Each structure stands twice: as C-alpha cells, then as structure tokens.
Amino acid sequence: MSDFETIIYAKQNGKAYITLNRPQALNVYNIRMRDELYEALSAVKDDPEVRVVMLRGAGDRAFCAGADLKEFLTAPPPVNARRARFSRDVWGLFLSIDKPIIAAIHGYCLGSGIEMAMCCDIRLATEDAQFGVPEMGLGIIPAAGGSQTIPRIIGRGHALEMLFSGRWVKAPEALKMKMVNRVLPRAALLPAAEKLADQLCRYETGVLRAVKQAVSRGLELPLAQGLALEARLGYSVISC
C-alpha cells in the first residue's frame, strides 16, 4: 500500500489501525482523506489477517472536527462529482466491513467525524469529547449518513434535536444517549481500546463476523426473521 498524507495505516497482531492524521487542521475530512480512507478500508475489508479495526485521530484536540466544506462544496462538474461519490463511497465501505470496528474518540467529533464514528461498532470516548452535527446552520444536511445512522443509535428524538439545533453534546450526555459505549479519562482511552481489540482478536474470525452480521442485519428485520437469521448463522458457525 502506498504512503498516505492524511491518514496513518498500520497492522499488527491481527489489528488494523487507521489514524486520521491532519492534527494541524483538527483532522478535518477532505477529499484526499476520503480517497486514502477508501484505500485503507478496502485493504482492511479484503485482508484475512485483519480481525479487528481501530479508528482514531492524531493530535490532542480532535478525533475529527468535520469536513472541509471549501473542498467538498467547490465540486467538479456534477457528472464527475456524482461518479466520484459512488466510486469512492467511504461510508458504504465502512458499513460493509464484517469485522469489528472500534472508534477511540477524543476532543471534537463533529459533522463527518460523528458520521464516521456512527459507522463503527463500538465507540469509546474521552471525558472531554464533544459531539455535534452543525450542517443545519450551514444551510445543508448531513451528506454522509448522519440523518440515518444517528437516530438508529440514539433514537429519533435525540437525533432530531441534534440535527435541528446543531447543539454540541458533551461526553457524559453522549453516554446517557447511548451514543458512546464508555467514557474514559484521556490517558485511559487508547489502552482501553487496545485491551478490547486484543480480547476480540482471541475469538474465531467466523464467530465475530456472524455476531456482527446477526446484529447489523437483524435490526432491520422483523423479530421472527431476525431469529431465523440468528439460527442460520449459528448453524453455519457450528458446521465450520
């Protein structure tokens, strides 16, 4: 894989680490980061050695403070922009990965940052983390799935309040909303994420995938169909 400018990709002992690496710009998501994330996530998806993925942000101030709107709103001609959007669908790629993805979140997690975090399976946050969806105040709506993923995680009412008002939510409130799984002191964030990743790496890959598939697909099915899906996946794991 080629060297990256806006992310750091590393792999060790079954774990893939993707670090958003624009700390001087609060890890703001730009077109180059989009393309590099697409390349790294594609590698993660297809690499049989990768069992667990960890997503984090470089620097002290932010996981990701949103998107570079100057770049994304100054788009190439519509046909080319549409083609690029569908050929490099980072958000769809996030959701298609059948391996556990852990987000280690600190500082600002806004706009595209919160949308990335919502595509992860488990979210650990620091006590100083802040979450927000500012698009409404800019005259636009979330363009990377925020209006769909956020309500599925925190519920319709909480999601609409965040989307309508643009209000930032601090970590303790995010925990109450179930937006994050745990809130930790800054020094404990990465060790806790590492410990969780190590635990998951000890499980059989097929079992991890089956559990993620059962939950991800099952939530979109009526209960009876979800139970049938669980039974099929359980049988497939036993028969392997």
SEDREN-515284 format. One record per residue: z, x, y of N, C-alpha, C in turn; residue in one letter. Coordinates in steps of 0.02 Angstrom, whole numbers. Each point is the difference from the previous one (the first is absolute). Layout:
N
     n.c3     n.c1     n.c2    ca.c3    ca.c1    ca.c2     c.c3     c.c1     c.c2   resn
        Z        X        Y        Z        X        Y        Z        X        Y      A
...
END
This chain:
240
     n.c3     n.c1     n.c2    ca.c3    ca.c1    ca.c2     c.c3     c.c1     c.c2   resn
        0       42      -60        0      -42       60        0       44       62      M
      -38      -19       52       -6       40       60       65       -1       40      S
        6       49       45       58        1       44       -4      -59       49      D
       59      -26       19        4      -57       44       26       22       68      F
      -16      -39       51       25       13       68       57      -47       18      E
       -1      -62      -25       47      -51       24       51      -21      -53      T
       -8       23      -61       48      -14      -52       12       65      -40      I
       54        0      -36       14       54      -49        3      -34      -68      I
      -37       27      -48        2      -26      -68       25       54      -47      Y
       49      -18      -40       27       48      -49       16      -38      -64      A
        1       37      -54       14      -30      -66       45       47      -38      K
       53      -28      -30       47       41      -38       38      -43      -50      Q
        0       22      -63       39      -32      -53      -11      -76       -3      N
      -62      -20        2      -16      -71       -7        5      -40       64      G
       20       32       55        8      -35       63      -53       22       50      K
      -30      -47       34      -47       15       54       35      -14       66      A
       -5       47       47       31       -8       66      -55       -4       52      Y
        1      -55       38      -47       -8       55       41       -3       64      I
      -10       49       44       37        4       63      -48      -11       58      T
       14      -51       40      -38      -11       61       18       56       48      L
      -50       38       23       14       64       32      -32        6       69      N
       21      -46       44      -17        7       71       64       -7       41      R
       50       42      -13       65      -11       32       -2        2       76      P
      -47       39       28       -5        4       73      -23      -66       29      Q
      -31      -43      -41      -23      -66       22       37      -56      -37      A
       61       14      -23       41      -49      -36      -35      -25      -62      L
      -41       43      -31      -37      -17      -61      -43      -62        8      N
      -26      -10       60      -44      -56       13      -62        4      -45      V
      -19      -57      -26      -56       -7      -47      -65        0       38      Y
      -43       50      -13      -65        1       33      -55        1      -53      N
      -62        5       23      -57       -5      -46        1       58      -50      I
       18       59       23        3       57      -47       54      -12      -52      R
       58      -26       20       52      -14      -48      -22      -54      -50      M
      -35      -50       25      -27      -51      -45      -42       32      -56      R
      -46       42       20      -45       31      -48       37       46      -48      D
       48       37       26       38       46      -43       47      -37      -47      E
       31      -54       25       41      -41      -44      -41      -31      -56      L
      -60      -21       17      -43      -30      -51      -15       51      -55      Y
      -13       62       19      -14       52      -49       61       15      -43      E
       59        6       33       61       15      -37       20      -57      -46      A
       -4      -61       24       19      -58      -42      -48       -9      -58      L
      -63       15       10      -48       -3      -55       18       50      -54      S
       21       60       22       20       51      -48       62      -22      -38      A
       49      -29       35       61      -25      -32      -17      -53      -52      V
      -43      -45       18      -17      -55      -45      -32       24      -64      K
      -42       52        5      -39       22      -59       33       58      -38      D
       53       28       25       30       59      -30       51      -20      -53      D
      -13       12      -64       47      -20      -52       66       39        2      P
        2       56       35       62       39        5       49      -31       50      E
      -25      -41       46       43      -30       51       32      -63      -29      V
       67       -1        2       37      -58      -26       32      -40       56      R
       19       34       54       34      -32       57      -28       30       64      V
       -3      -40       53      -26       22       65       55       -8       52      V
        7       50       44       46       -6       56      -38        7       65      M
       10      -47       46      -32        1       65       53       11       53      L
      -12       47       45       50       16       51      -35       25       63      R
       38       10       54      -28       23       63       29       67       19      G
      -41       43       30       22       66       23       37       -6       67      A
       42       49       13       35        2       64       64      -42       -1      G
       33        0       58       66      -33        5       -3      -70       29      D
      -56      -20       29        2      -60       42      -31      -62      -31      R
      -46        8      -49      -35      -60      -22      -27        7      -71      A
        1      -55      -36      -39       -8      -61      -73       -8       20      F
      -14      -51       41      -66      -10       29        9      -51       56      C
      -20       18       61       12      -43       58      -60      -45       16      A
      -43      -11      -49      -56      -47       11      -67       35       -6      G
      -51      -34       26      -68       24       -3      -23       26       68      A
      -47       46       -1      -30       25       62      -53      -50       21      D
       20      -47       44      -45      -54       19      -59       24       40      L
        7       56       35      -57       27       37      -57       16      -48      K
       17       25      -59      -51       15      -49      -26      -63      -34      E
       46      -42      -25      -21      -56      -41      -32      -56       41      F
       18       -6       65      -30      -51       41      -62       24       37      L
      -14       65       -5      -63       27       25      -43       14      -61      T
      -22      -53      -31      -32        5      -65      -74       17        6      A
      -29       25      -54      -73        8       -3      -33      -69       -2      P
      -65       -3       -1      -34      -65       -3       29      -43      -56      P
        2      -67        9       34      -45      -47      -20        9      -73      P
      -64       10      -14      -21        7      -69       32       63      -31      V
       -2       55       37       29       62      -25       76       -6       -7      N
       32      -32       48       73       -9       -3       19      -42      -61      A
      -38      -53      -12       15      -43      -57      -10       38      -65      R
      -53       40       -3      -13       39      -61       57       50      -12      R
       22       33       53       55       49       -7       64      -35      -22      A
       12      -59       28       62      -38      -17        3      -14      -74      R
      -56      -22      -29        2      -20      -71       -9       60      -46      F
      -32       53       22       -8       58      -43       63       43       -1      S
       44       -8       51       61       38        3       59      -47       12      R
        9      -46      -47       53      -51        5       65       30      -25      D
       35       35       45       63       33      -18       51      -50      -25      V
        4      -58       33       52      -48      -17      -12      -31      -68      W
      -62      -16      -15      -17      -25      -67       13       53      -53      G
      -13       63       18       12       55      -47       74        8      -14      L
       42       -3       52       72        1       -9       21      -52      -52      F
      -24      -62        9       22      -56      -42      -30        4      -71      L
      -53       38       -9      -31        5      -66       31       53      -44      S
       43       42       27       30       54      -39       53      -30      -46      I
       -5       15      -64       45      -31      -49       60       44      -17      D
       16       47       44       58       44       -8       50      -16       55      K
       65       10      -12       49      -14       51      -11       42       63      P
        4      -31       58       -6       35       64       65      -10       39      I
       32       55       18       62       -1       38      -14       20       71      I
       22      -39       48       -6       18       71       68       26       24      A
        0       60       28       60       29       30      -10       -3       76      A
       35      -46       33      -15      -19       69       56       24       47      I
      -21       32       54       48       20       51      -30      -14       69      H
       43       -9       48      -24       -9       69      -45      -61        8      G
      -53        9       40      -44      -56       16      -45      -17      -60      Y
       -2      -64      -15      -45      -26      -52      -32      -63       29      C
      -56       10       34      -30      -53       41      -73      -11      -19      L
      -24      -61       11      -71      -14       -9      -26       22      -68      G
      -48       45        0      -27       24      -63       52       33      -44      S
       52       27       31       55       30      -39       35      -51      -42      G
       18      -57       30       34      -51      -39      -47      -30      -52      I
      -65       -3       17      -48      -26      -49       -7       46      -60      E
        1       65       12        0       48      -56       63       -8      -42      M
       57       -5       34       64       -6      -36        2      -63      -43      A
      -29      -55       26        0      -62      -38      -45        3      -62      M
      -46       48       -1      -42       10      -59       35       41      -54      C
       57       28       16       38       39      -48       46      -46      -40      C
       24       24      -56       41      -41      -45       74        1       17      D
       24       58       21       71        8       17        3       36       67      I
       41      -27       45        6       28       67       72       22       13      R
        8       65       11       65       28       21       -6       19       73      L
       51      -17       40       -4       13       71       63       34       25      A
       -7       38       54       57       31       32       34      -50       47      T
       60       16       18       40      -44       44      -33       -8       69      E
      -41       48       20      -31       -4       66      -71      -29       -3      D
      -22      -23      -58      -68      -27       -6       -7      -65       41      A
      -59       -9       29      -15      -60       38      -69      -25      -20      Q
       -5      -66       -9      -60      -31      -26      -28      -50       51      F
      -65       -1        8      -29      -48       47      -74       -9      -11      G
      -24      -58       23      -72      -17       -4      -22      -18       71      V
      -24       48       39      -13      -11       71      -68      -30       17      P
      -41      -15      -50      -69      -18       13       -8      -61       46      E
       44      -50       -7       -7      -61       39        0       16       75      M
       44       45       21        4       18       71      -61       37       24      G
      -41       25      -46      -61       37       18      -62      -45       -4      L
       12      -64      -15      -56      -48       -4      -39        4      -64      G
       30       28      -52      -34        4      -65       49      -24      -54      I
      -23       -5      -61       44      -16      -56        0       59      -48      I
       50        3      -45       -1       54      -49      -66        3      -38      P
      -27       60       -6      -66        7      -32        4       34      -67      A
       60       15      -24        7       36      -63       47      -36      -47      A
        0      -66        4       37      -40      -49       69      -22       20      G
       23       18       61       68      -16       19       16      -74       -2      G
      -48      -42       19       13      -72        0        5      -28      -71      S
      -19       39      -49        3      -23      -70       56       34      -39      Q
        8       65        9       51       35      -39       71      -12       27      T
        8       -1       66       67       -7       28       33      -66      -21      I
      -34      -58        8       32      -63      -21       14       -3      -75      P
      -39       34      -40       13       -1      -72       64       38      -17      R
       21       44       44       60       40      -12       61      -28       34      I
       -7      -21       64       59      -22       37        1      -75       13      I
      -52      -36      -21       -2      -72       11      -37      -19       63      G
      -22      -62        1      -43      -26       54       34        3       68      R
       62      -24        4       34       -5       64       11       67       33      G
       29       47      -37       12       67       27      -66       33       20      H
      -51       -8      -43      -64       32       14      -32      -28       63      A
        0      -66        8      -31      -30       59       37       20       63      L
       66        5       -3       37       22       59      -21       71       20      E
       -4       44      -49      -20       69       15      -71        2       27      M
      -45      -38      -30      -70        2       20      -10      -32       69      L
       33      -56       13       -7      -34       64       32       39       57      F
       60       25      -11       39       29       54      -12       74       10      S
      -20       35      -52       -6       73        4       67       35        0      G
       54      -38      -13       67       28        1        9       54      -53      R
       33       55       19       14       53      -48       64      -17      -38      W
       -1       15      -64       57      -14      -44       30       67      -21      V
       65        8       10       33       61      -21       19       -3      -74      K
       15       58      -27        8        6      -73       51      -49      -30      A
       60       -9       29       47      -46      -31      -28      -71       -6      P
      -35      -23       53      -30      -67       -4      -57       -1      -50      E
      -39       54       -3      -55        4      -49       27       -5      -71      A
       59       29      -11       31       -5      -67       20      -72      -14      L
       29      -35       48       18      -70      -10      -61      -43      -14      K
      -56       16       32      -62      -37      -11      -33       17      -66      M
       24       52      -33      -29       26      -62      -67       35       12      K
       -9       22       62      -60       40       15        5       69      -31      M
       62       25       -5       12       64      -33       51      -10      -56      V
       -2       45      -48       46       -4      -57       67       31       14      N
        0       55       39       62       35       15       -5       32       69      R
       58        6       33        5       37       62       47       58      -11      V
      -22       59       22       36       62      -15        6       43       62      L
       51       44        1        2       51       52      -63       44       -4      P
      -21       27       58      -62       39        2        0       55      -53      R
       55       36       -8        1       57      -47       -5      -23      -72      A
       15      -63      -13        0      -25      -69      -67      -31      -21      A
      -46      -10       48      -61      -38      -15      -42       34      -53      L
      -22       60       12      -46       33      -47       34       15      -67      L
       64       23       -2       32        8      -64        4      -65      -40      P
       12      -56       33        4      -64      -35      -69      -20      -27      A
      -52       11       41      -68      -16      -23      -19       45      -58      A
       18       64        4      -15       47      -54       36      -19      -64      E
       63      -19        5       39      -21      -59      -31      -61      -33      K
      -21      -48       40      -32      -60      -27      -66       18      -33      L
      -40       42       32      -63       20      -29       10       36      -67      A
       50       43       -3       15       35      -63       19      -49      -55      D
       39      -50       18       20      -50      -49      -61      -37      -27      Q
      -45      -20       44      -59      -37      -21      -46       44      -43      L
       -2       65       16      -43       45      -38       23        7      -73      C
       62      -16      -13       25        5      -69      -23      -58      -44      R
      -26      -52       30      -22      -58      -39      -73       10      -23      Y
      -18      -37      -51      -69        2      -23      -47      -28       53      E
      -57       34        9      -48      -22       51      -23      -71      -12      T
      -12      -18      -62      -24      -67      -16       51      -53       17      G
       64       15       -8       52      -47       17        4      -10       75      V
       -3       55       38        1       -5       73      -58      -44       24      L
      -58       13      -26      -59      -39       21        7      -73      -18      R
       27      -13      -60        7      -69      -22       50      -38       44      A
       55       31       18       49      -32       43      -30      -15       69      V
      -35       49       28      -30      -11       67      -52      -55       -4      K
      -40       -1      -52      -51      -51       -7       31      -69      -10      Q
       53       -4      -40       33      -64      -13       26      -30       65      A
       31       41       42       28      -25       63      -55      -14       50      V
      -46       47       11      -51       -8       51      -46      -59      -14      S
      -23       -4      -61      -44      -56      -17       39      -64      -11      R
       59        6      -30       39      -59      -17       22      -40       60      G
       15       33       56       22      -35       60      -54      -47       28      L
      -62       13      -17      -54      -41       25      -20      -55      -49      E
       37       -6      -55      -15      -50      -52       55      -52       -4      L
      -15      -60      -25       53      -46      -17       46       32      -53      P
       62      -23       -2       49       32      -44      -23        3      -73      L
      -28      -54      -25      -21       -1      -71      -53       54      -13      A
      -47        8       47      -51       51       -9       29       70        8      Q
       49        6       45       33       64        8       37       21      -63      G
       34      -48      -31       35       15      -63      -49       19      -55      L
      -57      -33       -2      -52       17      -49      -26       71       12      A
      -10       17       65      -21       68       16       51       51      -22      L
       64      -14       13       53       45      -21       -1       10      -76      E
       -9      -55      -37       -2        5      -73      -58       44      -23      A
      -58       -9       31      -58       41      -20       11       74       15      R
       28       13       59       13       70       17       54       30      -43      L
       50      -40      -16       53       25      -45      -27       17      -69      G
      -44      -42      -25      -31       13      -65      -43       63        2      Y
      -37        7       56      -45       58        5       40       65        1      S
       59       -1       31       42       60        2       27       16      -69      V
       23      -51      -36       29       10      -67      -53       24      -49      I
      -62      -25        7      -52       16      -48      -34       66       12      S
       16       32       56      -31       66       15       25       53      -47      C
END
